[in-house]
């Protein structure tokens, strides 16, 4: 989907705006922009939840600390990372992360092939229907997860700010294509590591598979660098999401409806306040849902963001002055309603957890 973003580079950069919500607001009016901003913010916060859960798994595996303390440490690092660094703080170490990630996954894949005697023993040791079936959880669930990821990438403020950071349209397009080509090898290597750990450590939590593999199978120096890179990647991703959230609130809500004459310093202050707020809300959700699957939150978050923003964004960028503002608003509200309805009634893994939390809150 990073490749698809190449088609959005020129129209988005030519729009003169820095958020998808601003594009929607300019095309369909302020009300449509506010609806898009408020509803899409839920998806951003839930995505931060996924990053904190991932960091929890890493820190608890390495240091053996309690989940609450690891969440507090993670949030503190994220706040410092984005509040004191801004866009520079979320992007300056990107190349270092990329190189170390490739080294980690490459070495890990080599180590697995050496320890296991190749891929064939791994293939023979795992149930085929569960581990070598693209739709093992059910066609509808897995296709839905795929669509959620696609929509989330297309409508992510983090990706928007990335293409806007390019020196020109050509560089921005090259970056999207390069990102698309660089990601699959990392994902494939991670899958091999996960399979190996399932065979040899069947009782551990899935979220701790990679940290434990690094601790037990990599040289100390390399392992330390890998774990530091992993933490950096999680912190950077969560910080980028929070930065996007703060940008949306300060530019699309505060600047337009609360203080139209606000200068850059006030906008920055508001942005940082809401960045911190997004971290605190995410940490509170994590404390209530410590045992939920990380990917479940990621799929829900990207799906929410995409169903709210996709069609209004497409209309604003490629069909200017051809779609009535009422349809744009209806698309955002109807999209998130449909997504949550499907989550509630199609036996999603996340909704039972939320239902259990609500019942506990009411009766305990």
Backbone torsions as a table, in degrees:
resi	resn	phi	psi	omega
1	UNK	NA	-18.5	173.2
2	UNK	-62.3	-33.2	177.5
3	UNK	-64.1	-40.7	-179.9
4	UNK	-59.3	-34.8	-179.5
5	UNK	-61.0	-21.3	178.6
6	UNK	-60.3	-30.5	179.5
7	UNK	-76.0	-17.0	-179.1
8	UNK	-95.2	-11.7	-172.7
9	UNK	-57.9	-56.7	-174.7
10	UNK	-64.3	-50.9	179.9
11	UNK	-62.0	-34.7	-178.7
12	UNK	-73.2	-43.2	179.3
13	UNK	-65.9	-33.8	178.5
14	UNK	-73.2	-18.6	-178.0
15	UNK	-67.7	-27.2	-179.8
16	UNK	84.3	6.6	-179.0
17	UNK	-110.8	164.4	-176.7
18	UNK	-116.2	-2.6	174.8
19	UNK	-133.8	153.4	175.8
20	UNK	-62.2	-37.3	-179.0
21	UNK	-63.8	-35.1	176.8
22	UNK	-66.0	-39.0	177.1
23	UNK	-61.8	-44.7	180.0
24	UNK	-64.6	-44.1	-179.8
25	UNK	-62.4	-41.3	-179.9
26	UNK	-64.7	-36.9	-176.4
27	UNK	-82.5	-39.5	-171.1
28	UNK	-114.0	-4.0	180.0
29	UNK	106.8	164.5	-173.9
30	UNK	-64.2	-36.5	-178.1
31	UNK	-63.5	-44.1	178.0
32	UNK	-61.8	-37.7	178.8
33	UNK	-65.7	-41.1	179.1
34	UNK	-66.2	-43.4	178.3
35	UNK	-58.0	-46.7	-179.9
36	UNK	-63.6	-40.6	-178.3
37	UNK	-65.1	-48.3	-176.2
38	UNK	-66.8	-47.2	-175.7
39	UNK	-68.8	-39.5	-179.0
40	UNK	-71.0	-22.1	179.9
41	UNK	-63.0	-31.7	178.1
42	UNK	-60.7	-41.3	179.7
43	UNK	-64.3	-37.9	179.7
44	UNK	-64.2	-45.7	-179.4
45	UNK	-62.1	-41.4	-179.9
46	UNK	-66.0	-31.5	176.8
47	UNK	-68.5	-35.6	175.3
48	UNK	-64.4	-36.5	176.5
49	UNK	-55.8	-44.9	-179.9
50	UNK	-60.7	-39.2	-179.8
51	UNK	-69.0	-38.4	179.0
52	UNK	-67.6	-40.1	176.8
53	UNK	-60.7	-40.6	178.7
54	UNK	-64.4	-44.0	178.8
55	UNK	-65.1	-35.6	176.0
56	UNK	-58.1	-46.2	-179.7
57	UNK	-61.5	-39.7	-179.6
58	UNK	-67.0	-50.4	-175.7
59	UNK	-68.0	-37.6	178.8
60	UNK	-69.1	-34.7	178.3
61	UNK	-69.1	-38.0	-175.2
62	UNK	-81.8	-45.2	-172.3
63	UNK	-108.3	-11.2	-179.9
64	UNK	68.5	24.6	-179.3
65	UNK	-87.1	164.8	-178.1
66	UNK	-71.3	149.5	-178.2
67	UNK	-56.4	-37.9	-179.2
68	UNK	-62.2	-43.7	-179.8
69	UNK	-67.7	-40.6	179.6
70	UNK	-64.7	-37.4	177.4
71	UNK	-64.9	-41.4	179.1
72	UNK	-63.7	-42.1	178.7
73	UNK	-64.1	-43.8	-179.4
74	UNK	-61.0	-47.3	-179.9
75	UNK	-62.2	-41.5	179.5
76	UNK	-61.7	-42.4	178.7
77	UNK	-65.1	-43.8	-179.7
78	UNK	-61.6	-42.3	-179.9
79	UNK	-61.8	-47.2	178.5
80	UNK	-62.4	-40.6	-175.7
81	UNK	-61.2	-44.7	-174.4
82	UNK	-94.3	-36.8	-176.9
83	UNK	-67.4	-39.0	-177.3
84	UNK	-94.8	-5.1	-179.6
85	UNK	-120.1	-27.8	-179.4
86	UNK	61.7	-144.5	-180.0
87	UNK	-60.5	-38.9	179.0
88	UNK	-62.4	-40.9	-178.4
89	UNK	-65.9	-30.6	-178.8
90	UNK	-87.5	-10.2	-175.3
91	UNK	-124.2	-16.0	-170.7
92	UNK	-67.5	-28.3	-178.3
93	UNK	-99.3	13.3	-176.4
94	UNK	-59.4	-44.2	-179.5
95	UNK	-65.7	-38.0	178.0
96	UNK	-64.2	-44.4	178.2
97	UNK	-59.2	-43.1	-177.6
98	UNK	-61.7	-47.7	-178.5
99	UNK	-63.5	-46.9	-178.6
100	UNK	-66.9	-34.6	177.4
101	UNK	-64.3	-43.0	178.5
102	UNK	-65.1	-39.8	177.8
103	UNK	-63.0	-44.0	-177.9
104	UNK	-63.4	-49.9	-177.3
105	UNK	-68.9	-39.0	178.6
106	UNK	-63.1	-47.1	178.3
107	UNK	-64.5	-41.1	-179.8
108	UNK	-62.9	-41.9	178.5
109	UNK	-64.2	-43.1	177.2
110	UNK	-60.5	-44.0	-179.0
111	UNK	-63.1	-40.7	-179.6
112	UNK	-65.5	-45.5	179.5
113	UNK	-61.5	-34.4	179.0
114	UNK	-71.2	-46.1	-177.8
115	UNK	-69.9	-34.5	-174.8
116	UNK	-93.1	-15.0	-177.0
117	UNK	81.9	26.7	178.8
118	UNK	109.4	-177.8	-176.7
119	UNK	-79.7	-28.6	-175.8
120	UNK	-57.5	-46.9	177.9
121	UNK	-60.4	-36.4	177.3
122	UNK	-64.9	-44.2	-179.4
123	UNK	-61.7	-40.8	-177.3
124	UNK	-74.5	-23.8	-174.4
125	UNK	-85.5	-16.1	-175.0
126	UNK	-107.9	146.9	176.1
127	UNK	-61.4	124.6	-174.3
128	UNK	-64.6	-42.1	-175.2
129	UNK	-64.3	-32.1	-177.3
130	UNK	-88.0	-40.1	-170.3
131	UNK	-105.0	-10.2	179.7
132	UNK	-128.5	30.7	177.6
133	UNK	-125.1	119.9	-177.2
134	UNK	-63.1	-19.9	-177.4
135	UNK	-123.5	43.3	-175.1
136	UNK	-63.5	-33.4	-178.9
137	UNK	-84.3	-4.2	-174.6
138	UNK	121.2	139.8	-175.8
139	UNK	-58.8	-45.5	-177.3
140	UNK	-63.9	-43.1	-178.3
141	UNK	-65.2	-46.6	-175.7
142	UNK	-73.7	-36.2	174.1
143	UNK	-65.2	-40.1	177.3
144	UNK	-61.2	-39.5	177.6
145	UNK	-64.4	-41.5	178.1
146	UNK	-61.5	-45.9	179.8
147	UNK	-63.4	-38.7	178.6
148	UNK	-59.5	-43.9	179.2
149	UNK	-64.1	-44.3	-179.7
150	UNK	-59.9	-48.6	-179.0
151	UNK	-64.0	-40.3	-178.4
152	UNK	-64.7	-39.5	178.3
153	UNK	-67.2	-42.4	-178.9
154	UNK	-65.6	-27.3	-174.0
155	UNK	-116.2	21.8	-178.5
156	UNK	-88.2	128.0	178.8
157	UNK	-62.9	-31.1	177.5
158	UNK	-59.0	-41.2	-178.9
159	UNK	-73.2	-33.6	176.4
160	UNK	-61.5	-48.1	-178.4
161	UNK	-65.6	-27.4	177.7
162	UNK	-67.9	-47.7	-179.0
163	UNK	-70.1	-28.6	177.6
164	UNK	-73.0	-21.3	179.9
165	UNK	-78.5	-13.3	178.7
166	UNK	-64.8	148.2	-178.6
167	UNK	-65.6	-31.2	178.6
168	UNK	-156.4	177.3	-176.8
169	UNK	-61.8	-40.1	-177.2
170	UNK	-64.4	-45.5	178.8
171	UNK	-62.6	-39.8	179.6
172	UNK	-64.2	-40.9	177.8
173	UNK	-65.7	-41.9	178.4
174	UNK	-60.9	-38.4	-179.0
175	UNK	-64.8	-40.2	-179.9
176	UNK	-66.1	-40.6	179.2
177	UNK	-67.8	-42.2	178.9
178	UNK	-61.1	-41.0	179.0
179	UNK	-62.4	-39.9	179.8
180	UNK	-64.8	-35.5	-178.5
181	UNK	-78.9	-27.6	-175.5
182	UNK	-82.6	-24.9	-173.8
183	UNK	-73.6	-44.4	-174.6
184	UNK	-55.2	-43.7	179.4
185	UNK	-60.0	-36.9	178.6
186	UNK	-65.1	-45.0	179.6
187	UNK	-62.5	-41.7	-179.1
188	UNK	-65.9	-43.2	177.6
189	UNK	-62.8	-39.2	178.5
190	UNK	-64.2	-36.4	178.0
191	UNK	-62.8	-44.1	178.5
192	UNK	-60.1	-42.6	179.1
193	UNK	-62.9	-42.9	178.9
194	UNK	-61.7	-40.9	178.9
195	UNK	-64.5	-44.3	179.1
196	UNK	-60.2	-43.1	-178.7
197	UNK	-68.9	-33.8	177.8
198	UNK	-64.0	-37.8	180.0
199	UNK	-71.6	-43.1	-171.6
200	UNK	-96.3	-20.5	179.1
201	UNK	-134.5	66.1	-171.0
202	UNK	-68.3	-17.5	-173.7
203	UNK	-96.1	-8.1	-178.2
204	UNK	-78.3	160.2	174.4
205	UNK	-69.4	141.4	-176.7
206	UNK	-60.4	-32.4	-178.0
207	UNK	-67.2	-20.1	-177.9
208	UNK	-101.0	4.9	-176.2
209	UNK	-61.3	-49.5	-177.0
210	UNK	-67.6	-47.5	177.9
211	UNK	-58.1	-41.3	-179.9
212	UNK	-67.2	-38.5	177.1
213	UNK	-59.8	-44.2	-179.8
214	UNK	-63.8	-45.1	-177.4
215	UNK	-63.0	-34.4	-172.8
216	UNK	-100.8	-11.8	-173.4
217	UNK	-128.3	-0.3	-179.9
218	UNK	-117.2	149.8	173.9
219	UNK	-56.1	145.7	-174.7
220	UNK	-52.6	-44.8	-177.6
221	UNK	-65.1	-48.0	178.7
222	UNK	-65.4	-42.1	179.6
223	UNK	-60.9	-42.3	177.6
224	UNK	-62.3	-41.8	178.1
225	UNK	-64.5	-38.6	-179.8
226	UNK	-65.9	-46.7	-179.6
227	UNK	-65.1	-38.0	176.2
228	UNK	-64.1	-39.0	178.0
229	UNK	-65.1	-41.9	179.3
230	UNK	-62.0	-44.7	177.7
231	UNK	-62.7	-41.1	178.7
232	UNK	-62.1	-40.2	179.2
233	UNK	-65.0	-42.6	179.5
234	UNK	-65.6	-44.3	179.4
235	UNK	-64.3	-42.9	180.0
236	UNK	-63.6	-41.3	179.1
237	UNK	-65.9	-47.8	178.5
238	UNK	-62.2	-39.8	178.8
239	UNK	-66.4	-38.9	177.5
240	UNK	-62.3	-41.0	177.0
241	UNK	-62.9	-44.3	-179.9
242	UNK	-65.3	-38.0	177.6
243	UNK	-62.3	-41.4	176.3
244	UNK	-62.8	-40.3	178.2
245	UNK	-62.2	-47.1	179.4
246	UNK	-63.1	-38.1	178.1
247	UNK	-63.7	-42.7	179.9
248	UNK	-62.2	-46.4	-178.1
249	UNK	-65.3	-46.0	-176.0
250	UNK	-70.3	-39.7	-177.0
251	UNK	-84.8	-40.1	-170.7
252	UNK	-95.6	-19.2	-179.2
253	UNK	-117.5	-59.1	-176.1
254	UNK	-62.4	-50.7	-176.4
255	UNK	-66.1	-33.4	-175.0
256	UNK	-87.0	-36.9	-169.3
257	UNK	-118.7	-17.2	-176.7
258	UNK	-107.9	-53.5	179.2
259	UNK	-134.8	87.0	-178.1
260	UNK	-65.6	-24.4	-179.1
261	UNK	-95.6	12.7	-177.5
262	UNK	-63.5	136.7	178.3
263	UNK	-86.7	-179.6	-176.4
264	UNK	-60.8	-36.6	-178.6
265	UNK	-66.2	-40.9	179.5
266	UNK	-68.8	-39.1	176.4
267	UNK	-60.8	-43.0	180.0
268	UNK	-63.3	-41.4	179.3
269	UNK	-62.2	-46.3	179.4
270	UNK	-62.1	-42.4	179.5
271	UNK	-59.6	-44.8	-178.6
272	UNK	-68.8	-35.7	177.1
273	UNK	-61.5	-44.4	-178.2
274	UNK	-76.3	-25.1	171.5
275	UNK	-62.2	-49.4	178.7
276	UNK	-61.7	-41.8	180.0
277	UNK	-61.6	-40.9	179.5
278	UNK	-63.2	-37.4	177.5
279	UNK	-66.1	-43.0	-178.2
280	UNK	-65.9	-41.7	177.7
281	UNK	-63.7	-43.3	179.5
282	UNK	-62.3	-41.9	179.2
283	UNK	-63.9	-37.2	177.9
284	UNK	-64.7	-40.6	177.7
285	UNK	-64.6	-41.1	179.0
286	UNK	-61.5	-41.2	-178.1
287	UNK	-63.4	-24.9	-179.9
288	UNK	-90.6	-25.7	-173.8
289	UNK	-125.2	54.5	-174.5
290	UNK	-68.8	-25.4	-172.5
291	UNK	-97.9	0.8	-178.1
292	UNK	-75.6	155.6	-179.3
293	UNK	-70.4	137.6	-177.5
294	UNK	-62.2	-46.1	-177.2
295	UNK	-63.7	-28.0	179.4
296	UNK	-60.6	-43.7	178.2
297	UNK	-67.1	-39.4	179.2
298	UNK	-63.0	-44.0	179.4
299	UNK	-64.8	-42.0	179.2
300	UNK	-63.0	-43.6	-177.6
301	UNK	-63.7	-48.3	-179.0
302	UNK	-66.5	-35.8	177.5
303	UNK	-65.1	-43.4	177.9
304	UNK	-60.4	-46.5	-177.8
305	UNK	-63.4	-43.6	-176.9
306	UNK	-68.5	-42.5	-178.3
307	UNK	-67.3	-25.5	178.1
308	UNK	-79.2	-40.3	-166.4
309	UNK	-104.8	-26.1	-166.4
310	UNK	-57.8	-60.0	-173.7
311	UNK	-67.9	-41.1	173.2
312	UNK	-60.2	-38.0	179.0
313	UNK	-66.0	-45.2	178.5
314	UNK	-59.8	-43.1	179.3
315	UNK	-64.2	-41.1	-178.3
316	UNK	-68.6	-33.9	-176.6
317	UNK	-86.7	-36.0	-170.9
318	UNK	-117.1	-12.2	-178.9
319	UNK	-134.2	57.2	-176.1
320	UNK	-63.0	136.8	176.4
321	UNK	63.0	21.3	-179.2
322	UNK	-116.4	-9.3	-177.3
323	UNK	-122.7	130.1	179.8
324	UNK	-67.5	144.8	-176.6
325	UNK	-62.3	-28.1	-179.6
326	UNK	-65.4	-33.6	178.1
327	UNK	-70.6	-34.0	178.0
328	UNK	-65.2	-45.1	178.2
329	UNK	-63.6	-43.9	179.8
330	UNK	-62.9	-35.1	179.0
331	UNK	-64.3	-44.6	-180.0
332	UNK	-65.0	-48.5	-178.1
333	UNK	-68.8	-44.5	179.9
334	UNK	-65.7	-35.9	-179.6
335	UNK	-64.2	-49.3	-178.3
336	UNK	-69.7	-33.2	177.0
337	UNK	-64.5	-45.1	180.0
338	UNK	-63.5	-41.1	-178.1
339	UNK	-64.1	-46.7	-179.3
340	UNK	-68.9	-34.2	177.3
341	UNK	-63.1	-43.7	177.4
342	UNK	-64.0	-38.7	177.8
343	UNK	-62.1	-38.4	-176.4
344	UNK	-74.3	-36.5	-170.0
345	UNK	-110.1	-1.5	178.3
346	UNK	-111.1	24.8	172.0
347	UNK	61.1	46.1	175.1
348	UNK	-66.8	153.1	-179.9
349	UNK	-70.2	-24.1	-174.7
350	UNK	-84.1	-41.8	-172.0
351	UNK	-60.9	-42.1	175.5
352	UNK	-55.7	-36.1	178.3
353	UNK	-64.7	-42.5	178.6
354	UNK	-65.9	-39.7	179.1
355	UNK	-63.4	-41.5	178.7
356	UNK	-62.6	-40.0	179.2
357	UNK	-63.6	-42.9	180.0
358	UNK	-62.3	-45.1	-179.5
359	UNK	-63.7	-41.3	177.9
360	UNK	-61.5	-39.9	-178.6
361	UNK	-65.8	-34.0	-176.0
362	UNK	-79.8	-34.8	-169.3
363	UNK	-111.5	-5.9	179.1
364	UNK	-102.1	NA	NA
